[in-house]
Amino acid sequence: MFYLNRKILLFILCSLALWQNQFVWAYEYYDNFNSDKAINDSVAHCVQWPETAYPPAQPYLFYNTYLTDSPRTLVFMGHKNIPADILYRFPLKPDDTDHKTIKGSITFDVEFPFENYVNTSLKCRLSSTGHIWSVPIDLETGYNRVPVFSLTGQLFVQFIGQGASIDNLSVNFISDTADIIVPYHFDTIQEAIDNAVTGQIIEVLPGVYTGEGNCDIDFLGKAISLRSANGPEETIINCQNSHRAFYFHNGENNNSIIQGFTIINGYVSGIETADADIPWVKSSSHSVGGSIYCEFSSPIISKCKIINSQAHIGGAIGVVGGGPVIYDCEIQNCVAGNSDLAQYKAMGGAIAMFHNNKTQIIKCIIKNNKCNGNSMGAGIYCYKSSPAIFETIISGNFASGNLTGAGLCFEDSGNVLIKQCLVYQNIAQGGSGIYVNGKRSDTDVFEITNCTIADNDCKPISDPNACAVVEISDASVKISNSIIWNKDNNQIKFDNIANIAPVQYCNVKGGFAGLYNIDVDPLFANIGSAVNPDYHLQSTAGRYNPRSQQWVSDSSHSPCIDAGIPYKLTAAEPWPSGRRINIGAYGQSFQASKSIRYRLLHVDGFLGGDSNEGYIRQSAFKTIVQAVNVAVDTNVILVWPGVYPETIDPLGKKILIQSASVPAVIQPLNGYGLVCHNAETRETVIRNMIFRDCFWAVSCVHTSPTLSNLTIVNNRTGMVVQGDSQPLIANTIFSGNDSGDFFCDQASGCEMIYSRYDKDNIQLPSMDSGRVILHDNISGPAFFGAEDDNSFYLASKFGRFTGFNDPNSVSSYPVQWVSDNITSPCVDAGQPDINPIRETMPNGGRLNMGACGGTIFASRSLWLLKGDNDYDGIVDLHDFANISNCWLESQSLNSADVNLDGDIDFGDIIIFAENWLGTLPWALNPNINVLD
């Protein structure tokens, strides 16, 4: 009677669990880009720039509000062939999916609003792990739908583009439902597998599974998924110290998946050797893989925990041949070695790999594992193979006897990649962090990049100098972007290394010869805790705290931030990233400590306060003076519209100060607009501002700043250069300055190019001094429109900006334009080698002088290159096709109407032929920056 009731109760519980499990988990995300949601929700992105500001000298994103009449979109703008990018991780909180497989789609609209001016493109790529990426997908104009699938319960999506925009981003995921439930449909896991067919999902309900049918599980070569219903905490396979959990030996590939189990007490008896020169005979009797044994098979092992497992080789997982993926697993307290006898070498307390396999280990924790006897690799052991190990923590591994390579040990292996791994507190007699001996061939390379190898301890048997934390011999090795900072042992020991300069851009305690290596305290966040130290880098700009999962600021700033190889991409690092990767385990990742380089500081005289942090407009400073005080070299100060009654002093800093929207007006109370008296260099840049009603608008003494696109008007004196100065003045308008536009003493010089001044209103040293460079400047009336409103925007027959409805609003529109009866000679008179892509059309194809040059507020003009009716900077067949499509039409303001007579006819063909293959200076040259 009790037995019957128990069976009925089990049936009821399983039915209830089955009913609950068949509900489909769903996830939705949507962004129409009408807010800053994308910047806040993405894990990393290049710099977000105001749409209204002169663009930066780097890839950037901006929200398009004024460019077209269409809804606001997110626009990607590249820089010198480097595209802009934004990186998402969906769901935004990865724990939302626990361990489930997800599928679905991502949809969005694509436009190429700058296709006439630059080589446009937009691609997206996908990854389930953030390390192994799909081939980039080329996106097309209009609606795009990308189907997605992920085994990890999350999906990384990166958009990479130039001159492109996206809108209406929609993400829709669901979880796959199970086809077979254990123990509802079948009593044991093996029985469920026996009855499953290709593509099916087996789901195991919470409980402890043991005994026949739940140990020594064989996938039989089937491409099926086996997963727990509620994750490893609730679904346990207990091998009872007499079995292993899984045996893969029938050629399974990455379509055979186990996911979300805790495996305890796995055990395989016997003594084993791993000699790759001896043909391997497949058999479950090998003492390899105490919990999971992959024999010439390549399953995916995901989100599993393996505890208290033992085998002679590979205490938890053993791999012979094949290429399994081990993702987001935790392996601890496992043991390699069934004997303490020295002649029986144990290998791989957690994982052992041999016989030419290509295992991938991603985002795992290998902790507190050990080896018995004379042993190698208490954490991971590899022999004659080529694994890739990403984002894995390897700590606290040791041996009861003599041990070589406590964290990771490699023998005769090659083309190994260890990236973004944290190796700490491992103990061995040699190579306590990483040990490498030998390679498979002369072309094999062993690469360690963006790793932190810290607080490991070598305990040599005799000679202390014979031991090092990283020991590598008879191999070709590349160690880069890494921190090697251990106890008082030798940090690195090389013997017979095949390549020159194997260590570069690393921080090595005690120093190490190599390109751009340093020896300085890395300033880890918290290594005071021996149990759970934090090796994130301290940052005054922001550091990720894994305990609180929040960003915090420190009083100190690590020298390892922005210290990696310069040409490495920083796409995964959160902004501000400094355009250069961090070194250490979190470099090139979403948890990289933030940089103080290239940080944006905002100033708003209407909305700001000098007690704010200044990182966004909503928390802007009130004064430029305060922003300069806070800024460090390479920072950018964006000044929002207003009249600023202060004097700008860059204090010798290599910073950029520019208007963020319509030009800010500097109208100081003490008479000086800009004072450069602190040995500023050309890397100090002031741009897109109006200086008016000053005693001296600009004073330069012993300094050489860059002044670009300024309007210096109605001052007593425009600019005074003294005391061995050599400033660069470009695209700048001097006008109406009573006592002179420009004065330069005999000890100084200047380079003034593509600027406007009154020839009778300047004083320069002799041109024979060689310190005065003047070219392509103009004089004569500047012709401002409506001077009575003090805006000093250039007059134009084709359109002059007159303001917003609300100039103080963050997103005010529409932009208001009027036409004048004359066009200023300063329109289209700036540097010809700069592509004025942000000046609204028609823009003449050349930068304007003055404070609005290079921005959407620049006064308009006709395109200068006649016949170039697609505005790409060259007269070619694309333009002829445009004329052909409109042949004999009568349309005003049609770009194919080259001679502007209202008809597309032979008159246009003649002008087109006369200019055949003519170009603008910036065209067809990807190394010329857009508005650099």
N, C-alpha and C positions, 0 to 999 in steps of 0.2 A: 504493500500500500504506500509506504514511504517512497519507494522507488518510482511508482507511477506518479505520485504528486510532484516529485522532483522533476520528472520528465515534462509534466504539464507546465510547471513553473518555468523551466528552461525554454519551452516553446513560446510561452507568453512573453518572456523577456526578449527573446530573439526577434519575435514578431514586432514588438514595440521598437526595438533598436533598428530593425529593418525599415519600418515605416518612417522613423525619424531620419534615417540615413538617405532615403530616396529623395528628400527635398534637395533641390539643386541650389548650391551656393551661387550667388550672382554678385557681380561688382560692376558699377557704372561710374564713369567720370566724364565730365563735359566742361569745356572752356570755349567761350566765344571771344575771348581776349578783350572783353570790355573792361576788365580790371587787371591788376597785377598778379592775378592768380598763377599764371605760368611761372613767373619768377619765384614766387613763394613755394610752389609745389614741386618744382624740379629739384633734383638733387645736385645738379651742377649746370652751369651755363657760362657763356662768355659775357662780357660786360653789357649790361643794359644801359642804353644811352638815351637821353631825351631826343625825341624826333626833331625838335626845333633847333638843336645845337649843331655846330660845326663838328663833324664826326671825328672819332679818335683814330690814332694810328695803330689800330688793332681790330680784329674781328669784333662785331658788336650786334646786338639785337635792339630793335626799337619798335614801339607800338605805332602803327600808321593811323593817324587821325586826319591829317590834312592833305595827304598825297592824292587821294581819289575821293569820289563821293560814296564809295562802298563802305561797309561797316569796318570798324577797327580791326586790324589784323596784326599778327606778329611777324616782323620782317627780319630776314637774315642778311647781313652785309659782311662780306669778307674783307680781307686786307692782304694784298700782295700774294694772291693765290692761296691764302689760308682761309677756309670757310668759317662762318659763324656756326655755333652749335648750341643745342640745349638737350639735356639728358634727364629723362624721367625714370622713375621706378614705380611700377604699378603692381599691386595696390600701393597707395601712398604709405600705408602701414603694412609691411609685409606679413606681420603676424596674423592679419585678417584671414589668410588662407591656410594657416597652420601648415599642414603637410600635403595639401591637395594638389592634384594636377589641374591645370586650368587651360581653357581654350576659348577662342572668341575672335574679336576683330578690333582693329583701330581704324577709324575713318576720319577724314579731314578734307578741307578744300585747299587747293594750292593755286597761287597766282605767281606770275613773274613780272612784277611792275617795273623792273629795271632791265628788261631783256634787250632794250635798244642801246644800253650804255655799257654793260659789262657782260662777261660770259656767265650766264645764270645757270644755276643747278639747284636741286634739292634732292637729298637722299635720306633714307632712314635705314637704320640697322637695328637688329633685335638680339637680345641675349637673355638666357634664363639665369645666368650666373654673374654677369658683369665682366666676364673674362673671355669666354668663347663666344664670338659674335657671328651673326649671319653675314652673308655677302650683302653689301649695301644695295638697297632697292632704289632704282631711279623713279622719281615721282613725276607725274604729269600735271599739266594745267587742268583745273577742275576738281571733281570729286575723286578721291582715292580711298580704296578699301584694302587694308593689309590684314590677312588672316594670321592669327597667332596661336601658339601652343607652348606651354611650359610645364615641365615636370616639377619645378621647384616651388610652385605656388606664387611666383612673382615673375615680372617681366621688365627688363630694361629696354627702353626705347630711346634712341638718339636720333635727332634730326640734325642734318649737316647741310648748310646751304649758303648760297651767295646770290644776292639780288632776287630773292624769293620770299614769299609770305605764306603763312598758313592761317586757317580760320576754322572754326567749328570742329575742334578736336573732340572726338567722342571715343571712349574706351568702354568696351563691353566684354566681360569675362563671365564664364560659368564653369563650374566644376563638373568633371565627368562623373556620372553615377556608376555604381558598381553593377556588374553582371552576376557575380556570385558572392554570396555572403557566408562567411565561416563564423559560427557553426550552424547557421540557419539552413543553408543548402547542403552542406557537407560537414561532417564532424571534425575533420582534420584539414590542415593546410595542404598536405600532400594530396589528399583525395580531391580537393578542389582543383589543384593544378592538373591532376590526371584527367579531369573532365572538362578543363577549359580549352578553348580554341583561340587561334591567333587574334590578337587585338582586344581580348576581353580583360576586364578588371576584376580582380578578386579583392574583396575587402574583409578584413578580419576585425571582429568586434572586440571591445576591451576585455582583458582577462589575461591569465597566465597560461601559456600553451607549452605542453611538455609531453614527453613520451613518443611512442611510435607514431609517425605521421606528422609530427610537429618538430622533429629534429631530422638532421641529415636530409633536408628538403632538396629535391631535384626538380629543376625547371623543365627538364626533358627537351631542352632546345627550343622551347616555345617563346614566342614574342608576346608576352602577356605582362600585366602589371599586378603586383601583389602589394597591397598597402593596408595599413591599419586604419581603423575608422576615426580614432581620436588621438592619434599621435603616440610617440614612444613612451610617454609617461604612463599610459594606461594599457599598453599592449606589449606583453613581455613573452619572449621565448626563452624558457629555462632549459638549458642543455644538460643540467644535472651532473656536470663534471665527467660526462662519459660520451658525449657526442659533440659534433659541430652543428650549427644551425642550417647552413646552406652549402651545397656543393654544385658548382656550375662546371660542366665538363662536356657539353654537347654543342659547342660553338655558339652559345648565346651571344647576341650583340646588344647594342644600346636600346633595343626595343624590349629587352627583358629587364624588368625593374622591380626592385624591392624598396619599400618606402615606409618609414615611420615606425620602426620596431625598436624595442630594447632587447638586446641579446645578452644573457648572463650565463656564466658557468660553462662556456664552451671549452672542450678539452679533446685533444688528439694525442695519444701516447706515441712513444717511439723516438728514435733518433734519425735525423735526416741530414743529407748534404745537398748543396745547391750548385753542383758543378755543371755549368752550361755546356761543357765539352762532352759530357756523357749524354747520349740520347735519353730523353725523358719518357718514361713509360707511364701512361695515364692510369691513375689509381686513387681511390679515396683513402687508401691506407697510408699514403704519405703523411708524415707529421708536419703538415703545412696548413696554416690557416685554422686556428683554434675555433673560430666561429664561422668564418666564411672562407671558402677555398674556390678560387677561380682558376681553372685549368684550361688554358687556351680558349678562354671565353671572355666576353666583354660586356657584362651586365652593368646597369646603373644601380648603385647602392646609395640611397638618398635619405637624409634626415633620420639616421639610425644611431642608437647608442650601443656600444659594445663594452661590457664591463666584466672583469674577472674571467678572462679567457686565456687559454694556454695551449701552445704547440711548440715544437722544437724550432720551427721557422715560421715567423708571422704569428705572433701570439693571438692576434685578433683576426687579421685578414692576410691570406697568402695568395699571391698572384704568380702564376707560371704562364708566360706567353700572354697573348691577347692585349686588350686595352680597356679595362673597366674604368668607369667614372665613379669616384667616391666623393659625394657632395654633402656638405653640411652634416657631417657625422662627428660623433664624439667617441673617442676610444681612450679608456683609462683603466689603470690597474690591471693591465694584461701582461703576460709573461712569455718570453721566448726562452726555450731551453728546458728540456725534461731531465737534464743531468747537470750537476755542478762540475763534472770532470772536464779538465782543461782541453782534452783532445776532442771533445764534442762541442764544436763552436756553435753557439746559439746566435740567431740573426733575426732582428726585427721584432722588438717587444710588442709593437702595435701592428705594423704593416711590413711585410717582406715581399719584394718583387724581383723576379729573375727570369731568365730565358727570353730576352728580347721583347719584353712587353712595353706598352706605351700607356701606362696608367695615368689618369688625371685625378689629382687629389685637390679638391677645391673647398675652401671655407670650412675646414675641419679643425677639431681640437684633439691633439695627440698629447695626453697628459698623464704623468705619473706611471708610466709603463717601465718595465725593467727586463733585463736579461740575466739568466743564470750562467755561472761559469765563465769560461773564456769566450767573449761574445763581441758582436758588432751590431751597432744600430739599435739602441734601446727604444728609440722612437720609430724611425723608418730606416729600413735597409733596402738597398738596391744593388743588383748584380747583373751586369751586361744587359742593361735596359735603358730606356729613354723616357722617363716620366716627366710630367709637368705638375708642379705643386704651386697652387695659388692661395693666397690669403688664409694661410693655415697657421695655427698656434701650436708650437711644439715646446712643451715645458715639463720640467720636473722628472725627466727620464734618466734612469741610472742603471747600475748593475750590481749584483752581489759579489762579483769577482772583477777580473781585469776586463775593461770595456774600451773599445775604440769607436768613436762616433756616437755619443749619447743621443744627440738630437736627430741627426741624419747621417747616414753612412752610405757611401757609394763606392763600388769596386768595378773597375773595367766598364764603366757606363759612359754614355756620351749623348750629346744633344739634350742635356738635362736643363730644364728651366725651373728656377725657384724664384717666385715673384711675390712680393707683398706678404712675406711670411714673418712671423714673430717667433724667434728662437731664444728662450731664456730659461735660466735656472736648471740647466741640464748638467750632469756630472759624469766625467769619464777620465780615464788615464791618458787619453789622447783625442784631440778633435772633439772636445766636449760639445761644441755647437754643431759644426759640420766637418765631416771627414771625407776626403775624396782621394782615391788611389787608382790611377790608371784610366785609360780610355779605350774605346773599341777600335777607333781608327784615327788617322791623322786629321781628318776633317771634323771630328766631333768636337763640340764646344760645351763646356759646363758654365752656365750663366746663373749668377745670383744678382737680382736687381730689386731695389726698393725693399730690402729686408732690414729688420732690426735684430741683431744678434747680441744679446746683453745679459750680463749677470750669470753667465755660464762659468763653470769651475773645472779647471783641469787639475787632477791630483796625480802627478807623475809618480811612478814607482821609485825612480831614483833621481835622474837628472832633471831639474825643473826646466831647463832650457830645451829639453827634448819634447816638451808638450806645448801645444797652442790650442786656442779655442777653435780656430779655423785652420785645418791642416789639409793641404792639397799637394799632390805629387803626381808626376808623370801624366799631366793633362793640360789641355788648353782651356784657360779659365778667364771669364770676364765677371768682375765684381763691380757693380756701379750703384750709385744712389742709395747706398746702404750705411747703416750705423753699426759699428762693431765696437762695443763698449762693455768690456767684461771685467772680471776681478783682476788681480795682479799678475795673471799669467800672460804669456805672449799672446797677442791678439791673432796674428796671421803667421803661418809658417808655410813657405813654398819650397818645393824641391823638384827641379827639372820641369819647370813650367814652359810650355811651348810658345807662348805669345809674349809680346812686349807690352809693358804697362798694363798688367792685368787688373789693377785696382784704380778706379777713377771716380771722382766726385763722391767720395765716401768720407765719413767722419770716423776715424780710427783712433782709439785711445792710445796715446804714446806716439802717434804719428805713423805714417806709412808712405813710402815714396810712390808717387804717381800723379797723374794729371788732376789738379784742383782738389786734392785730398786735404782735409782739415783735421785738427786735433783740438777740440774745444768741447766743453760740457754741453751735451745735446739738450739739456733742460727738459728731461722727461716730466710728464705731468705729476706722477706719483709713483715712486718706486720704493716708498717706505714700507709698503705692505708686502711682506714676503709671500702671502697667500694669493693675493690678486693685484699685482702691481699694474699701473697704467702707463704705457709707453707712448701715449700721444704726446705731441710736442707742445710745450707751453707757447701761448700766443697772446699778445695784447689785442689782436684783431678778432680772435675767436678760436676756441678749441672745443672739440667734441668731447663730452663727458659720457662714457658708455654706461655709467651707473644711472645717471639721471636721464640719459638720452636727450640732453639739452646742450646748447652751445654756451660756453662760459668764456670769460676773458681773464687773462693772467696779468700780473704786474711785470713779468719778464717775457722775452720773445726769443725763441730758440734760433740759434744760428743755422740750424738744419732746414729751416723754411726757405724755399726758393734757392736751394743750394745744389739741386740736381743738374743733370745734363741739360743744357739750354734748349736743344732741339727736340727734346722729348715733349709730346703733347700733354697739355694740362687739362684736357677736356673733362676729366672726372673730378677734378678738384673744385670745391665750392668757391664762388667769388667772395672776396678778391683773392685771386690765385697767384698774382705776380708774374704771370706769363712764363713761369718756370716751375718745374715740379719740386716738391719737397723731397728730401731724402728720408729714408726710414720706411717702416712697414706700412704707413698710412699715406705715403706719397702716391700720387696718381689714383687716389680713391676718394670716396664721398666723405670720408672722415679726415681728410688732410687738414691740418691746422691752417687757419687763414693767414693771408699775407697782409703786411702793411704797405706793400708796393702796389702802385696803380689803384689805390683806393680812391673812391669818389667822395668828396666832401661838398655839401650843398650849402649855399648862402642864399637867404631870402630876407630882404630888408623889411618886408611886410609881415610875413608869417613866422619868421625864425626867432630864435633866442640863443644867446651865446652860452647858455648852460646846457644846450642840447648836444647830442653826439654828432650830428651833421651827416649821417650816412645816407639819408634819404631826404627828399624835399620836405616831407611832413615833419621831420625833426631837424630842420636846417639851422645853421647858425644865423645870427642876425647881421653880423659884420664880416667883411673880408679879412679884417685884421685878425679876428679870432680863428678863422679857418686856416690862415697862414701859420698862426702860432701852433696849431694842432698838427699841421701837415708835416710829412717827411718826404724825402726825395722820392720822385716818381708819382706822387699823389696828384690828383686832378681836383681843382676847385671849380665847381659849376655855380655861376652867379646868376640868380633868377632876376627877372625884370624889376627895375626900380631905380631910383636916384640914390646914390650912396655918397653921403657927405663925409668921406674919409680918404685917407691917403693909403694907397697900396704899397707895401714894402715886402718883397719876397724873402727878405732876410737871408739871401744867398742860397736859398733852397732850389733844387732842381725840380720845380713843379710847374704845372700848367694851370693858368688862371684864365677862364674864358666864360663868356655868357652862355647860359643854358637855353635861352629862348631869344626874344627880341633883345637887342643889345642893352646891357646894363649901362647906366650913365654914371660916370665918376665926376662928382661936382664937390670937391673938398672944401671944408670950412677954412682950412689953414693955407690954402693956395696951391698945394702940391698934389698932383693926381697920382703919379707913379714915381717912386723913389727907388732906384737900384744903386745902392752904395756898398754892397757886400760881396763884391767879386762874383756876381752872377755870371754864368756861362750861357752858351746858346741853348742849353737844356732848360733854362728858365724861360718860359713862354707866356706872353700875355696876348690874348686874342679876342676879337669880336667885341670890342667895347668902345664906347663914346666917351671922350674926355672933353669937357667943356667948362668954360667959366673958371679956369684955373689961373693962378699966377704963372707957374710953370706946369704944363701938363705932364711932362716926363723929364726926369733928371737922372742922368747916368754918370757916375763917377767911379773910375776903376772897375768897370763892369762891362759885360758883353752879352746882354740878354737878346732874345728873339721877340720882336714886336710885329705881329701879323694881323692884317685886317682890322686895323683901328681907324676910327674917325676922330681926329684931333682938331677941334674946331672952336673958334670964338674964345680962345684963351689969350692971356697977355703974351706968353711965349709958348710955342708948341713943344719943342724938345731941345734940351741942352745936354751936350755930351762933353765931358771933361775928364782929365786925369787918366790918360792912357786907356781909354775905353774903345771898344770895337763892336757895337751892337749891330744886329741885322734888323732892318726895317723892310717889310714886304707888304704889298697890297694895302698900303695905308694912305689915308687922305689927310693932308694938312690943309686947312682952309680958315681964313678969317682970323688968324692969330696976329694981334696988333703989332707986337714988337719983333715978330719973326716966326717963321714956321720951324726953322731948324738952325741951331748953332752948334758948332763943333770946334773945340780949341785945337791949337797946333800940336798938342801931345797925343791927340786921339785920332780916331778915324771912324768910318762906318761903312756898311754895305747897305745901300738903299736901292731896292729893285721894285719895279712894277708899282710905283707909288705916285701920288699926285702932290705937288707942292708949287708954290709961287716962286719962280726963278729969282725974282728980285727980293725975296723974303727969306733967304737962307744964307748962312755964312759957313764956309768950309775951309779946311787947310788946303794947301796947294795939292792939286791932283798928282804932282810929281812925287809926293811923299809915298805913294804906293799904298796908303792906308785908307784911301777913299775910293770906293767902288760904286759907281752909279751906272745903272743901265735900265733902259726901257721904262723910264719915268716920264710923266707928262706934267704939263702946267696948264694954265688957263682956267676958266670957271669950272667949278665942280658941278654946278646945277643940282642943288638939292631941291626936292619938291616940298612945298608948303613949309618954308623955313620958320613961319610964325608959330608952328607947333613944337619947334625944337627937336623934332625927331631925326632930322638930317639923313633921311633915306633918299636914295638917288632918284632923280626924275627919270621917267621913261614913258615913251609913247605906248609901250606894250604892257605896262602894268607896274604900279608901285604900291608896295604894302603900306597900309595906313593904320593897322591895328586890329585888335580883337574886340569882341563885344565886352569882354571882361579881361583886361590884361593881367590880372592877378590870379586868375583861375588856373589850376593845374592842367585842365583839359578844355579850356575855353575855345570856342569856334563859333561862327566861321571866321576865316581870315578875310579881311576886307582889303580890296584893291581898287585903285583908281588909275586913270590914264592921264598923262601930261602932254603938253604940246611940244615937248623937247625931250631928248634922251641924253643923259649925262655921259660925257666921254669916259667916265670912270666905270661905266658898265662894260663888261667883257674886256677889261684892261688889266686884269690880274695875271698871275703866273700861268702861262699857257700849258705847262706840263702837269697841271693838276686837273683831274676830271671833276667838274662841278656837278656831280651827280645829284646833290641834294638841293641845288637851286631849281626852283619850279620852272616848268616849261612854259613858253619857249625861253631858254636861258642862254642862247648864243654859243654854247659849247665851250665857254671859257669863264674862268673865275672873275667875279666882280671885285673891285677894290672896296674898301670901307668896311664898316662894322657888320654889315649884313652879308658880306661875301661868303659864299660857301654854305649858306643856310637857306631854309625855305622862304626867308623874307627878302632874298636878293631881288633887286629890280630886274624885270624881264627884258628880253631882247630877242631878235630873230636869230635862228641858228646860223652860225657864221659860215659853215661849209656848205655851199650851195650844191645841190644834187644829193646830199646825204639825207635823204628824206626818212630814214629809219633811225637817225640820230645815234648811230653807233660809232661815229668818228672816222668813217671811211666811206668813200663813194665806190660802190661795187655792185654786183649783180642783185643783191638783196634790194637795193634802191631801184634798179631797173625793173625788178618784178613788181614793186609797188606802183611805179608809173604805169606799167602795163595793165595792172589790175584796174586802174582808174582811168584808162585811156579814153579821151574825148568826153570825159565828164566835166561838168561845170560846178565847181564847189569852192566856196571861199574858205580860207584857212585850212585847206588840205595840204599836208606835207608834201604830196606829190606835185603840187603846183609850184614848181621850183622858181619860176619867174614872177609869181604872185599876181598874175593877170586874171585869175579866176577860172582859167581853163587848163586842163591837162592835155597838152598837144606837143607839136614839134618844137615849139619854143622851149619847153622844158627839157626835151631830149637834147637840144643843142647845148644848154648849160650843163646838163648831166654829162655829156661827152667831153666838154671842156675841162671838167673837174674829175674825170675818170681816175680812180685810184688815189685821189687826194685824201690826205688824212689830217686829223687834228693831232697835236704832239702826244697826247696821252693814249691815243688809240693803239690797240694791238700790243700793248706793253703791260703784261700782268704785274711787273715789278714797280710800276708807278701806282702809288696808293691813291685811292679815292679820297680826295681832300686831305692829304697828309701834310 
